Amino acid sequence: MIASKLKKKNSLWDYTGQQCEDKFKDLRKHYVKARDQNEKGSGLSVVTCKFYNEMDDTLGDKPVEACVHSFNNKEA
């Protein structure tokens, strides 16, 4: 769904659903690592990552362990 919307937006963005999922998982992994480091309060400088603020707005209050996948093949 995301891949097809990207393709419609720009024909040069030719990504598969798997590539989009892998990218999101990688971004999430880096966000969680940075967030966990910051929550330790060890006195070290604040750690950040690409799209940290956006990920925090979206995932900040959600538990890391709960992973629910919902796939919908219908275009919105």
C-alpha positions in Angstrom: 0.0 0.0 0.0 2.7 2.5 0.9 4.9 1.4 -2.0 2.1 1.9 -4.5 1.3 5.4 -3.1 5.0 6.3 -3.4 5.0 5.1 -7.0 1.9 7.2 -7.8 3.5 10.3 -6.2 6.8 9.9 -8.2 7.4 7.2 -10.8 11.1 7.1 -9.9 10.2 5.8 -6.4 9.9 2.2 -7.3 10.0 0.4 -4.0 8.4 -2.9 -2.9 6.3 -3.4 0.1 9.1 -5.4 1.7 11.6 -2.5 1.2 9.2 -0.1 2.9 8.6 -2.5 5.8 12.4 -3.1 6.2 13.0 0.7 6.2 10.4 1.3 8.8 11.8 -1.5 11.0 15.3 0.0 10.7 14.0 3.5 11.6 12.1 2.0 14.6 15.1 0.1 15.8 17.3 3.2 15.8 14.5 5.3 17.5 14.0 2.7 20.2 17.8 2.5 20.9 18.0 6.3 21.1 14.9 6.6 23.3 16.1 3.8 25.7 19.5 5.5 26.0 17.9 8.8 26.8 15.5 7.2 29.4 18.5 5.8 31.3 19.4 9.3 32.4 23.0 8.3 32.7 24.2 11.9 32.4 25.4 11.3 28.8 24.4 13.7 26.1 21.0 13.2 24.5 21.0 10.6 21.7 18.9 11.1 18.6 18.4 9.5 15.2 16.9 10.4 11.8 13.2 11.2 12.2 13.5 10.9 16.0 10.8 13.6 16.7 8.4 12.1 14.1 8.9 8.6 15.5 8.5 9.9 19.1 5.2 11.6 18.1 4.0 8.4 16.6 5.5 5.7 18.8 6.5 7.5 22.0 3.8 6.2 24.3 3.4 2.8 22.8 5.1 -0.3 24.3 8.0 -1.7 22.3 7.1 -5.4 22.9 3.6 -5.2 21.4 3.8 -5.5 17.6 0.6 -5.8 15.7 0.6 -6.1 12.0 -2.5 -5.2 10.0 -2.4 -5.6 6.3 -5.1 -4.2 4.1 -5.0 -4.9 0.4 -7.7 -2.3 -0.4 -6.5 1.1 -1.6 -7.9 3.9 0.5 
